[in-house]
Structure formats: C-alpha cells, structure tokens
Amino acid sequence: MAEAVRERVRSGEYASESDVIRDGLRALFTRDQVVKTWLHGQVAAAYDALVADPNDIVTASDVRAQLAVRHAAGR
C-alpha cells in the first residue's frame, strides 16, 4: 500500500503522500456514511416490514423451488 501511495505522488496525481491518505480517508468516510444510510433506511425498513407481516417472507428454499419450476418449464 505504501508503494501505491508513493506512486500516486510520483505520477503527479497528488502533491504529497499526506494528500493521498487524506483523500483515501475522505472516500472511506463517504462510503461508510452511504452504507450506514442504506442500513438504517432500506435494510431496517425491510426488516421492520417483515417483522410486522412475516407472511411476506420468501426463503432461499422458496426461491430455489420457484427457479426449479421455471427451469423445468423451459423459461
């Protein structure tokens, strides 16, 4: 990783190794925030919906069975 940082500086893409690290940390923080937002928004909402109505749950076995039927039917 250290060599990759030095290469970014050598290529002129960044002025210093510190700038590379700073940019990498910003990207990491942004990614973490996106994942957190997704988890709290979509994943938590989907979980809450399934807890509220467990009849809507589709298991992996259900999906495999449906795919097997479609495959047998040639679709």
C-alpha positions in Angstrom: 0.0 0.0 0.0 2.8 2.3 0.8 4.2 1.9 -2.7 0.8 2.6 -4.2 0.7 5.9 -2.2 4.2 6.8 -3.4 3.2 6.0 -7.0 0.3 8.4 -6.8 2.6 11.2 -5.8 5.3 10.2 -8.4 2.6 10.3 -11.1 1.7 13.9 -10.2 -1.9 12.9 -9.3 -1.2 14.1 -5.7 1.2 16.7 -4.3 2.2 14.6 -1.2 1.6 11.3 0.5 -0.4 13.1 3.1 -2.8 14.3 0.3 -3.2 10.7 -0.9 -4.0 9.5 2.7 -6.4 12.4 3.3 -8.3 11.7 0.0 -8.4 8.0 0.8 -9.8 8.7 4.3 -12.5 11.0 2.8 -13.5 8.2 0.4 -13.7 5.8 3.3 -15.8 8.1 5.4 -18.1 8.7 2.5 -18.5 5.0 1.8 -19.2 4.3 5.5 -21.9 7.0 5.6 -23.5 5.6 2.4 -23.6 2.1 3.9 -24.9 3.5 7.2 -27.7 5.4 5.5 -28.6 2.3 3.4 -28.7 0.1 6.5 -30.8 2.5 8.5 -33.1 3.4 5.6 -33.7 0.4 3.4 -32.5 -2.6 5.4 -34.1 -1.5 8.7 -37.3 -0.6 6.9 -37.4 -4.0 5.1 -36.7 -5.8 8.4 -39.4 -3.9 10.2 -41.9 -4.7 7.4 -41.1 -8.4 7.6 -41.4 -8.5 11.4 -44.8 -6.7 11.1 -46.0 -9.3 8.5 -44.0 -12.5 8.5 -46.2 -13.9 5.8 -44.3 -11.9 3.2 -41.0 -13.7 4.0 -39.5 -15.6 1.0 -36.8 -18.0 2.0 -33.9 -19.1 -0.1 -35.6 -22.5 -0.4 -38.7 -20.8 -1.8 -36.6 -19.0 -4.4 -34.8 -22.2 -5.4 -38.1 -24.1 -5.7 -39.5 -21.3 -7.9 -36.4 -21.3 -10.1 -36.5 -25.1 -10.4 -40.1 -24.9 -11.6 -39.2 -22.2 -14.2 -36.2 -24.1 -15.3 -38.3 -27.3 -15.8 -40.8 -25.3 -17.8 -38.1 -24.0 -20.1 -38.2 -20.4 -19.0 
